[in-house]
Amino acid sequence: MSNIQKPKQKVYTAEFKREAVQLLESSGKSGAVIAEELGISDGSLYTWRKQLTQQGEEAFPGKGHQTPTEEEFRQLRAENERLKQERDILPL
């Protein structure tokens, strides 16, 4: 087995992402220039802008990478599975 480790992916706060997008939209500078100044890729910057535009306040939910709606859906799915298992165990 190889002991080659992949470099850790940088993690940026939601606040940093929102401010970067605001800078992109208000500064008049190109995305490439802003990305270089911030030390990020321009692809990340445009991805963040797209996420913020599409998801609004639910964009950049944190380490779980789930919006509150997605988290609720995950919990409901888990509860549904638990209830199915309980139902299947009950005697007829």
Biopython code that builds the backbone (N, CA, C, O; Angstrom):
import numpy as np
from Bio.PDB.StructureBuilder import StructureBuilder

atoms = [
    (1, "MET", "N", (0.825, -1.188, 0.000)),
    (1, "MET", "CA", (0.000, 0.000, 0.000)),
    (1, "MET", "C", (0.869, 1.252, 0.000)),
    (1, "MET", "O", (1.934, 1.284, 0.617)),
    (2, "SER", "N", (0.422, 2.229, -0.667)),
    (2, "SER", "CA", (1.144, 3.484, -0.752)),
    (2, "SER", "C", (0.735, 4.406, 0.392)),
    (2, "SER", "O", (-0.430, 4.440, 0.789)),
    (3, "ASN", "N", (1.684, 5.137, 0.907)),
    (3, "ASN", "CA", (1.405, 6.077, 1.982)),
    (3, "ASN", "C", (1.230, 7.502, 1.472)),
    (3, "ASN", "O", (1.395, 8.461, 2.227)),
    (4, "ILE", "N", (0.904, 7.637, 0.217)),
    (4, "ILE", "CA", (0.696, 8.962, -0.367)),
    (4, "ILE", "C", (-0.618, 9.511, 0.164)),
    (4, "ILE", "O", (-1.667, 8.879, 0.042)),
    (5, "GLN", "N", (-0.545, 10.679, 0.747)),
    (5, "GLN", "CA", (-1.734, 11.310, 1.291)),
    (5, "GLN", "C", (-2.209, 12.410, 0.355)),
    (5, "GLN", "O", (-1.422, 13.178, -0.197)),
    (6, "LYS", "N", (-3.509, 12.454, 0.201)),
    (6, "LYS", "CA", (-4.083, 13.525, -0.593)),
    (6, "LYS", "C", (-4.051, 14.805, 0.229)),
    (6, "LYS", "O", (-4.275, 14.772, 1.439)),
    (7, "PRO", "N", (-3.776, 15.932, -0.419)),
    (7, "PRO", "CA", (-3.805, 17.185, 0.331)),
    (7, "PRO", "C", (-5.223, 17.456, 0.820)),
    (7, "PRO", "O", (-6.200, 17.177, 0.126)),
    (8, "LYS", "N", (-5.316, 18.007, 2.033)),
    (8, "LYS", "CA", (-6.632, 18.311, 2.582)),
    (8, "LYS", "C", (-7.261, 19.447, 1.789)),
    (8, "LYS", "O", (-6.599, 20.409, 1.400)),
    (9, "GLN", "N", (-8.557, 19.302, 1.566)),
    (9, "GLN", "CA", (-9.298, 20.341, 0.872)),
    (9, "GLN", "C", (-9.509, 21.509, 1.830)),
    (9, "GLN", "O", (-9.894, 21.314, 2.983)),
    (10, "LYS", "N", (-9.258, 22.703, 1.355)),
    (10, "LYS", "CA", (-9.462, 23.881, 2.189)),
    (10, "LYS", "C", (-10.953, 24.062, 2.448)),
    (10, "LYS", "O", (-11.786, 23.825, 1.574)),
    (11, "VAL", "N", (-11.265, 24.481, 3.653)),
    (11, "VAL", "CA", (-12.647, 24.728, 4.038)),
    (11, "VAL", "C", (-12.802, 26.212, 4.317)),
    (11, "VAL", "O", (-12.029, 26.794, 5.079)),
    (12, "TYR", "N", (-13.791, 26.813, 3.703)),
    (12, "TYR", "CA", (-14.047, 28.233, 3.865)),
    (12, "TYR", "C", (-15.367, 28.425, 4.591)),
    (12, "TYR", "O", (-16.313, 27.666, 4.378)),
    (13, "THR", "N", (-15.435, 29.423, 5.435)),
    (13, "THR", "CA", (-16.665, 29.687, 6.182)),
    (13, "THR", "C", (-17.738, 30.236, 5.243)),
    (13, "THR", "O", (-17.448, 30.755, 4.165)),
    (14, "ALA", "N", (-18.973, 30.104, 5.688)),
    (14, "ALA", "CA", (-20.088, 30.654, 4.920)),
    (14, "ALA", "C", (-19.932, 32.165, 4.778)),
    (14, "ALA", "O", (-20.237, 32.732, 3.728)),
    (15, "GLU", "N", (-19.456, 32.811, 5.834)),
    (15, "GLU", "CA", (-19.258, 34.258, 5.791)),
    (15, "GLU", "C", (-18.227, 34.648, 4.722)),
    (15, "GLU", "O", (-18.424, 35.614, 3.985)),
    (16, "PHE", "N", (-17.125, 33.887, 4.645)),
    (16, "PHE", "CA", (-16.103, 34.159, 3.642)),
    (16, "PHE", "C", (-16.696, 34.019, 2.238)),
    (16, "PHE", "O", (-16.461, 34.856, 1.368)),
    (17, "LYS", "N", (-17.461, 32.959, 2.035)),
    (17, "LYS", "CA", (-18.057, 32.721, 0.719)),
    (17, "LYS", "C", (-19.017, 33.848, 0.337)),
    (17, "LYS", "O", (-18.990, 34.345, -0.789)),
    (18, "ARG", "N", (-19.864, 34.242, 1.288)),
    (18, "ARG", "CA", (-20.819, 35.326, 1.005)),
    (18, "ARG", "C", (-20.093, 36.637, 0.683)),
    (18, "ARG", "O", (-20.483, 37.362, -0.232)),
    (19, "GLU", "N", (-19.042, 36.932, 1.439)),
    (19, "GLU", "CA", (-18.292, 38.161, 1.196)),
    (19, "GLU", "C", (-17.553, 38.114, -0.136)),
    (19, "GLU", "O", (-17.436, 39.130, -0.821)),
    (20, "ALA", "N", (-17.056, 36.941, -0.503)),
    (20, "ALA", "CA", (-16.374, 36.801, -1.789)),
    (20, "ALA", "C", (-17.357, 37.043, -2.938)),
    (20, "ALA", "O", (-17.028, 37.708, -3.920)),
    (21, "VAL", "N", (-18.560, 36.498, -2.799)),
    (21, "VAL", "CA", (-19.582, 36.694, -3.840)),
    (21, "VAL", "C", (-19.990, 38.161, -3.897)),
    (21, "VAL", "O", (-20.165, 38.717, -4.981)),
    (22, "GLN", "N", (-20.141, 38.785, -2.742)),
    (22, "GLN", "CA", (-20.499, 40.204, -2.724)),
    (22, "GLN", "C", (-19.420, 41.039, -3.411)),
    (22, "GLN", "O", (-19.724, 41.972, -4.155)),
    (23, "LEU", "N", (-18.164, 40.696, -3.153)),
    (23, "LEU", "CA", (-17.048, 41.389, -3.790)),
    (23, "LEU", "C", (-17.108, 41.213, -5.310)),
    (23, "LEU", "O", (-16.886, 42.163, -6.061)),
    (24, "LEU", "N", (-17.407, 39.998, -5.749)),
    (24, "LEU", "CA", (-17.525, 39.721, -7.185)),
    (24, "LEU", "C", (-18.603, 40.596, -7.817)),
    (24, "LEU", "O", (-18.422, 41.131, -8.911)),
    (25, "GLU", "N", (-19.718, 40.734, -7.120)),
    (25, "GLU", "CA", (-20.858, 41.451, -7.686)),
    (25, "GLU", "C", (-20.747, 42.968, -7.575)),
    (25, "GLU", "O", (-21.381, 43.689, -8.346)),
    (26, "SER", "N", (-19.952, 43.460, -6.628)),
    (26, "SER", "CA", (-19.943, 44.903, -6.407)),
    (26, "SER", "C", (-18.642, 45.608, -6.775)),
    (26, "SER", "O", (-18.618, 46.834, -6.889)),
    (27, "SER", "N", (-17.567, 44.858, -6.960)),
    (27, "SER", "CA", (-16.269, 45.513, -7.133)),
    (27, "SER", "C", (-15.979, 45.986, -8.549)),
    (27, "SER", "O", (-15.177, 46.899, -8.748)),
    (28, "GLY", "N", (-16.616, 45.380, -9.520)),
    (28, "GLY", "CA", (-16.302, 45.713, -10.901)),
    (28, "GLY", "C", (-15.081, 44.972, -11.424)),
    (28, "GLY", "O", (-14.723, 45.114, -12.593)),
    (29, "LYS", "N", (-14.435, 44.181, -10.568)),
    (29, "LYS", "CA", (-13.278, 43.385, -10.984)),
    (29, "LYS", "C", (-13.758, 42.056, -11.547)),
    (29, "LYS", "O", (-14.871, 41.607, -11.274)),
    (30, "SER", "N", (-12.891, 41.440, -12.339)),
    (30, "SER", "CA", (-13.242, 40.140, -12.898)),
    (30, "SER", "C", (-13.161, 39.064, -11.813)),
    (30, "SER", "O", (-12.482, 39.232, -10.800)),
    (31, "GLY", "N", (-13.862, 37.967, -12.046)),
    (31, "GLY", "CA", (-13.811, 36.849, -11.116)),
    (31, "GLY", "C", (-12.410, 36.308, -10.951)),
    (31, "GLY", "O", (-12.023, 35.909, -9.853)),
    (32, "ALA", "N", (-11.641, 36.288, -12.028)),
    (32, "ALA", "CA", (-10.266, 35.784, -11.961)),
    (32, "ALA", "C", (-9.398, 36.651, -11.056)),
    (32, "ALA", "O", (-8.586, 36.133, -10.291)),
    (33, "VAL", "N", (-9.566, 37.968, -11.141)),
    (33, "VAL", "CA", (-8.777, 38.881, -10.316)),
    (33, "VAL", "C", (-9.166, 38.727, -8.850)),
    (33, "VAL", "O", (-8.296, 38.644, -7.983)),
    (34, "ILE", "N", (-10.457, 38.688, -8.567)),
    (34, "ILE", "CA", (-10.914, 38.536, -7.185)),
    (34, "ILE", "C", (-10.443, 37.204, -6.607)),
    (34, "ILE", "O", (-9.961, 37.143, -5.476)),
    (35, "ALA", "N", (-10.588, 36.142, -7.393)),
    (35, "ALA", "CA", (-10.164, 34.818, -6.932)),
    (35, "ALA", "C", (-8.675, 34.813, -6.593)),
    (35, "ALA", "O", (-8.264, 34.267, -5.569)),
    (36, "GLU", "N", (-7.881, 35.420, -7.456)),
    (36, "GLU", "CA", (-6.434, 35.481, -7.204)),
    (36, "GLU", "C", (-6.135, 36.272, -5.932)),
    (36, "GLU", "O", (-5.296, 35.865, -5.128)),
    (37, "GLU", "N", (-6.810, 37.386, -5.753)),
    (37, "GLU", "CA", (-6.598, 38.208, -4.560)),
    (37, "GLU", "C", (-6.976, 37.458, -3.279)),
    (37, "GLU", "O", (-6.349, 37.644, -2.236)),
    (38, "LEU", "N", (-8.010, 36.606, -3.367)),
    (38, "LEU", "CA", (-8.477, 35.867, -2.198)),
    (38, "LEU", "C", (-7.778, 34.520, -2.020)),
    (38, "LEU", "O", (-7.941, 33.856, -0.996)),
    (39, "GLY", "N", (-7.005, 34.129, -3.018)),
    (39, "GLY", "CA", (-6.296, 32.853, -2.929)),
    (39, "GLY", "C", (-7.189, 31.649, -3.144)),
    (39, "GLY", "O", (-6.962, 30.584, -2.568)),
    (40, "ILE", "N", (-8.205, 31.821, -3.974)),
    (40, "ILE", "CA", (-9.125, 30.732, -4.288)),
    (40, "ILE", "C", (-9.200, 30.569, -5.800)),
    (40, "ILE", "O", (-8.672, 31.392, -6.548)),
    (41, "SER", "N", (-9.857, 29.505, -6.244)),
    (41, "SER", "CA", (-10.018, 29.344, -7.691)),
    (41, "SER", "C", (-11.238, 30.140, -8.149)),
    (41, "SER", "O", (-12.196, 30.321, -7.398)),
    (42, "ASP", "N", (-11.186, 30.610, -9.390)),
    (42, "ASP", "CA", (-12.343, 31.344, -9.896)),
    (42, "ASP", "C", (-13.542, 30.415, -10.044)),
    (42, "ASP", "O", (-14.685, 30.866, -9.964)),
    (43, "GLY", "N", (-13.294, 29.117, -10.261)),
    (43, "GLY", "CA", (-14.386, 28.143, -10.336)),
    (43, "GLY", "C", (-15.146, 28.073, -9.020)),
    (43, "GLY", "O", (-16.375, 27.997, -9.012)),
    (44, "SER", "N", (-14.415, 28.099, -7.904)),
    (44, "SER", "CA", (-15.066, 28.099, -6.587)),
    (44, "SER", "C", (-15.917, 29.347, -6.416)),
    (44, "SER", "O", (-17.048, 29.279, -5.935)),
    (45, "LEU", "N", (-15.374, 30.468, -6.809)),
    (45, "LEU", "CA", (-16.087, 31.730, -6.662)),
    (45, "LEU", "C", (-17.409, 31.711, -7.428)),
    (45, "LEU", "O", (-18.440, 32.131, -6.903)),
    (46, "TYR", "N", (-17.379, 31.226, -8.663)),
    (46, "TYR", "CA", (-18.601, 31.185, -9.464)),
    (46, "TYR", "C", (-19.573, 30.121, -8.949)),
    (46, "TYR", "O", (-20.788, 30.294, -9.047)),
    (47, "THR", "N", (-19.051, 29.030, -8.405)),
    (47, "THR", "CA", (-19.905, 28.007, -7.803)),
    (47, "THR", "C", (-20.625, 28.586, -6.585)),
    (47, "THR", "O", (-21.822, 28.368, -6.401)),
    (48, "TRP", "N", (-19.889, 29.320, -5.761)),
    (48, "TRP", "CA", (-20.502, 29.934, -4.585)),
    (48, "TRP", "C", (-21.590, 30.926, -4.987)),
    (48, "TRP", "O", (-22.647, 30.984, -4.358)),
    (49, "ARG", "N", (-21.327, 31.707, -6.037)),
    (49, "ARG", "CA", (-22.333, 32.671, -6.490)),
    (49, "ARG", "C", (-23.590, 31.940, -6.947)),
    (49, "ARG", "O", (-24.704, 32.367, -6.644)),
    (50, "LYS", "N", (-23.414, 30.844, -7.673)),
    (50, "LYS", "CA", (-24.556, 30.069, -8.141)),
    (50, "LYS", "C", (-25.343, 29.491, -6.967)),
    (50, "LYS", "O", (-26.573, 29.548, -6.952)),
    (51, "GLN", "N", (-24.636, 28.937, -5.988)),
    (51, "GLN", "CA", (-25.307, 28.377, -4.817)),
    (51, "GLN", "C", (-26.081, 29.444, -4.056)),
    (51, "GLN", "O", (-27.212, 29.209, -3.632)),
    (52, "LEU", "N", (-25.477, 30.609, -3.882)),
    (52, "LEU", "CA", (-26.123, 31.691, -3.153)),
    (52, "LEU", "C", (-27.354, 32.188, -3.908)),
    (52, "LEU", "O", (-28.379, 32.500, -3.300)),
    (53, "THR", "N", (-27.249, 32.259, -5.217)),
    (53, "THR", "CA", (-28.378, 32.706, -6.029)),
    (53, "THR", "C", (-29.530, 31.707, -5.963)),
    (53, "THR", "O", (-30.691, 32.102, -5.846)),
    (54, "GLN", "N", (-29.216, 30.427, -6.038)),
    (54, "GLN", "CA", (-30.253, 29.394, -6.065)),
    (54, "GLN", "C", (-30.826, 29.076, -4.688)),
    (54, "GLN", "O", (-32.022, 28.812, -4.559)),
    (55, "GLN", "N", (-29.981, 29.099, -3.660)),
    (55, "GLN", "CA", (-30.413, 28.626, -2.348)),
    (55, "GLN", "C", (-30.620, 29.734, -1.320)),
    (55, "GLN", "O", (-31.193, 29.485, -0.259)),
    (56, "GLY", "N", (-30.173, 30.930, -1.608)),
    (56, "GLY", "CA", (-30.351, 32.044, -0.685)),
    (56, "GLY", "C", (-29.757, 31.760, 0.682)),
    (56, "GLY", "O", (-28.590, 31.383, 0.791)),
    (57, "GLU", "N", (-30.556, 31.938, 1.726)),
    (57, "GLU", "CA", (-30.081, 31.770, 3.103)),
    (57, "GLU", "C", (-29.677, 30.325, 3.419)),
    (57, "GLU", "O", (-28.920, 30.095, 4.361)),
    (58, "GLU", "N", (-30.162, 29.364, 2.659)),
    (58, "GLU", "CA", (-29.816, 27.961, 2.918)),
    (58, "GLU", "C", (-28.498, 27.556, 2.269)),
    (58, "GLU", "O", (-28.058, 26.417, 2.425)),
    (59, "ALA", "N", (-27.872, 28.462, 1.553)),
    (59, "ALA", "CA", (-26.583, 28.161, 0.930)),
    (59, "ALA", "C", (-25.513, 28.025, 2.001)),
    (59, "ALA", "O", (-25.590, 28.675, 3.043)),
    (60, "PHE", "N", (-24.541, 27.205, 1.756)),
    (60, "PHE", "CA", (-23.381, 27.006, 2.629)),
    (60, "PHE", "C", (-23.786, 26.570, 4.045)),
    (60, "PHE", "O", (-23.502, 27.272, 5.016)),
    (61, "PRO", "N", (-24.443, 25.417, 4.160)),
    (61, "PRO", "CA", (-24.961, 25.000, 5.464)),
    (61, "PRO", "C", (-23.921, 24.537, 6.467)),
    (61, "PRO", "O", (-24.250, 24.418, 7.647)),
    (62, "GLY", "N", (-22.710, 24.275, 6.077)),
    (62, "GLY", "CA", (-21.712, 23.852, 7.056)),
    (62, "GLY", "C", (-21.111, 22.509, 6.732)),
    (62, "GLY", "O", (-21.195, 22.025, 5.603)),
    (63, "LYS", "N", (-20.496, 21.908, 7.747)),
    (63, "LYS", "CA", (-19.731, 20.695, 7.527)),
    (63, "LYS", "C", (-20.568, 19.532, 7.022)),
    (63, "LYS", "O", (-20.061, 18.671, 6.303)),
    (64, "GLY", "N", (-21.852, 19.496, 7.393)),
    (64, "GLY", "CA", (-22.698, 18.393, 6.942)),
    (64, "GLY", "C", (-23.087, 18.522, 5.482)),
    (64, "GLY", "O", (-23.588, 17.569, 4.885)),
    (65, "HIS", "N", (-22.864, 19.672, 4.912)),
    (65, "HIS", "CA", (-23.196, 19.945, 3.514)),
    (65, "HIS", "C", (-24.655, 19.654, 3.207)),
    (65, "HIS", "O", (-24.987, 19.222, 2.103)),
    (66, "GLN", "N", (-25.513, 19.886, 4.166)),
    (66, "GLN", "CA", (-26.937, 19.702, 3.945)),
    (66, "GLN", "C", (-27.665, 20.976, 4.338)),
    (66, "GLN", "O", (-27.346, 21.619, 5.338)),
    (67, "THR", "N", (-28.643, 21.319, 3.528)),
    (67, "THR", "CA", (-29.498, 22.438, 3.885)),
    (67, "THR", "C", (-30.451, 21.939, 4.966)),
    (67, "THR", "O", (-30.598, 20.730, 5.142)),
    (68, "PRO", "N", (-31.102, 22.848, 5.693)),
    (68, "PRO", "CA", (-32.076, 22.405, 6.699)),
    (68, "PRO", "C", (-33.156, 21.508, 6.103)),
    (68, "PRO", "O", (-33.604, 20.561, 6.749)),
    (69, "THR", "N", (-33.569, 21.797, 4.889)),
    (69, "THR", "CA", (-34.578, 20.973, 4.229)),
    (69, "THR", "C", (-34.043, 19.570, 3.964)),
    (69, "THR", "O", (-34.750, 18.587, 4.182)),
    (70, "GLU", "N", (-32.806, 19.470, 3.497)),
    (70, "GLU", "CA", (-32.202, 18.162, 3.249)),
    (70, "GLU", "C", (-32.030, 17.372, 4.543)),
    (70, "GLU", "O", (-32.234, 16.158, 4.568)),
    (71, "GLU", "N", (-31.656, 18.066, 5.619)),
    (71, "GLU", "CA", (-31.490, 17.398, 6.914)),
    (71, "GLU", "C", (-32.829, 16.871, 7.421)),
    (71, "GLU", "O", (-32.901, 15.754, 7.932)),
    (72, "GLU", "N", (-33.880, 17.661, 7.284)),
    (72, "GLU", "CA", (-35.211, 17.208, 7.700)),
    (72, "GLU", "C", (-35.635, 15.985, 6.887)),
    (72, "GLU", "O", (-36.178, 15.027, 7.438)),
    (73, "PHE", "N", (-35.389, 16.018, 5.596)),
    (73, "PHE", "CA", (-35.726, 14.890, 4.723)),
    (73, "PHE", "C", (-34.961, 13.639, 5.148)),
    (73, "PHE", "O", (-35.526, 12.545, 5.174)),
    (74, "ARG", "N", (-33.670, 13.796, 5.484)),
    (74, "ARG", "CA", (-32.862, 12.665, 5.932)),
    (74, "ARG", "C", (-33.434, 12.071, 7.214)),
    (74, "ARG", "O", (-33.510, 10.851, 7.358)),
    (75, "GLN", "N", (-33.837, 12.938, 8.146)),
    (75, "GLN", "CA", (-34.405, 12.466, 9.404)),
    (75, "GLN", "C", (-35.730, 11.742, 9.182)),
    (75, "GLN", "O", (-35.991, 10.710, 9.801)),
    (76, "LEU", "N", (-36.556, 12.280, 8.306)),
    (76, "LEU", "CA", (-37.845, 11.641, 8.015)),
    (76, "LEU", "C", (-37.661, 10.286, 7.347)),
    (76, "LEU", "O", (-38.400, 9.342, 7.627)),
    (77, "ARG", "N", (-36.677, 10.193, 6.469)),
    (77, "ARG", "CA", (-36.378, 8.900, 5.834)),
    (77, "ARG", "C", (-35.942, 7.874, 6.863)),
    (77, "ARG", "O", (-36.369, 6.721, 6.819)),
    (78, "ALA", "N", (-35.084, 8.297, 7.796)),
    (78, "ALA", "CA", (-34.606, 7.394, 8.841)),
    (78, "ALA", "C", (-35.766, 6.944, 9.733)),
    (78, "ALA", "O", (-35.861, 5.768, 10.085)),
    (79, "GLU", "N", (-36.640, 7.873, 10.094)),
    (79, "GLU", "CA", (-37.795, 7.521, 10.920)),
    (79, "GLU", "C", (-38.722, 6.562, 10.183)),
    (79, "GLU", "O", (-39.239, 5.612, 10.771)),
    (80, "ASN", "N", (-38.928, 6.815, 8.899)),
    (80, "ASN", "CA", (-39.771, 5.939, 8.087)),
    (80, "ASN", "C", (-39.198, 4.516, 8.046)),
    (80, "ASN", "O", (-39.944, 3.543, 8.160)),
    (81, "GLU", "N", (-37.905, 4.398, 7.886)),
    (81, "GLU", "CA", (-37.258, 3.087, 7.864)),
    (81, "GLU", "C", (-37.417, 2.380, 9.208)),
    (81, "GLU", "O", (-37.685, 1.180, 9.259)),
    (82, "ARG", "N", (-37.249, 3.137, 10.300)),
    (82, "ARG", "CA", (-37.414, 2.556, 11.639)),
    (82, "ARG", "C", (-38.842, 2.054, 11.840)),
    (82, "ARG", "O", (-39.049, 0.970, 12.386)),
    (83, "LEU", "N", (-39.819, 2.833, 11.405)),
    (83, "LEU", "CA", (-41.221, 2.435, 11.545)),
    (83, "LEU", "C", (-41.541, 1.194, 10.710)),
    (83, "LEU", "O", (-42.301, 0.331, 11.148)),
    (84, "LYS", "N", (-40.976, 1.105, 9.531)),
    (84, "LYS", "CA", (-41.168, -0.097, 8.690)),
    (84, "LYS", "C", (-40.620, -1.329, 9.392)),
    (84, "LYS", "O", (-41.250, -2.386, 9.383)),
    (85, "GLN", "N", (-39.439, -1.192, 10.003)),
    (85, "GLN", "CA", (-38.841, -2.324, 10.701)),
    (85, "GLN", "C", (-39.688, -2.736, 11.904)),
    (85, "GLN", "O", (-39.869, -3.927, 12.158)),
    (86, "GLU", "N", (-40.205, -1.756, 12.642)),
    (86, "GLU", "CA", (-41.064, -2.064, 13.784)),
    (86, "GLU", "C", (-42.338, -2.783, 13.310)),
    (86, "GLU", "O", (-42.781, -3.753, 13.927)),
    (87, "ARG", "N", (-42.901, -2.304, 12.236)),
    (87, "ARG", "CA", (-44.114, -2.915, 11.689)),
    (87, "ARG", "C", (-43.856, -4.356, 11.288)),
    (87, "ARG", "O", (-44.687, -5.228, 11.540)),
    (88, "ASP", "N", (-42.720, -4.614, 10.669)),
    (88, "ASP", "CA", (-42.401, -5.957, 10.198)),
    (88, "ASP", "C", (-42.150, -6.926, 11.341)),
    (88, "ASP", "O", (-42.299, -8.135, 11.167)),
    (89, "ILE", "N", (-41.771, -6.414, 12.513)),
    (89, "ILE", "CA", (-41.488, -7.261, 13.667)),
    (89, "ILE", "C", (-42.774, -7.657, 14.396)),
    (89, "ILE", "O", (-42.836, -8.724, 15.006)),
    (90, "LEU", "N", (-43.796, -6.804, 14.336)),
    (90, "LEU", "CA", (-45.031, -7.061, 15.083)),
    (90, "LEU", "C", (-45.698, -8.358, 14.631)),
    (90, "LEU", "O", (-45.761, -8.644, 13.435)),
    (91, "PRO", "N", (-46.207, -9.158, 15.611)),
    (91, "PRO", "CA", (-46.899, -10.403, 15.248)),
    (91, "PRO", "C", (-48.239, -10.080, 14.589)),
    (91, "PRO", "O", (-48.832, -9.032, 14.845)),
    (92, "LEU", "N", (-48.697, -10.978, 13.754)),
    (92, "LEU", "CA", (-49.971, -10.772, 13.064)),
    (92, "LEU", "C", (-51.141, -11.110, 13.928)),
    (92, "LEU", "O", (-52.286, -10.990, 13.492)),
]
sb = StructureBuilder()
sb.init_structure("model")
sb.init_model(0)
sb.init_chain("A")
sb.init_seg("    ")
for serial, (resi, resn, name, xyz) in enumerate(atoms, 1):
    if name == "N":
        sb.init_residue(resn, " ", resi, " ")
    sb.init_atom(name, np.array(xyz, "f"), 0.0, 1.0, " ", f" {name:<3s}", serial, name[0])
structure = sb.get_structure()
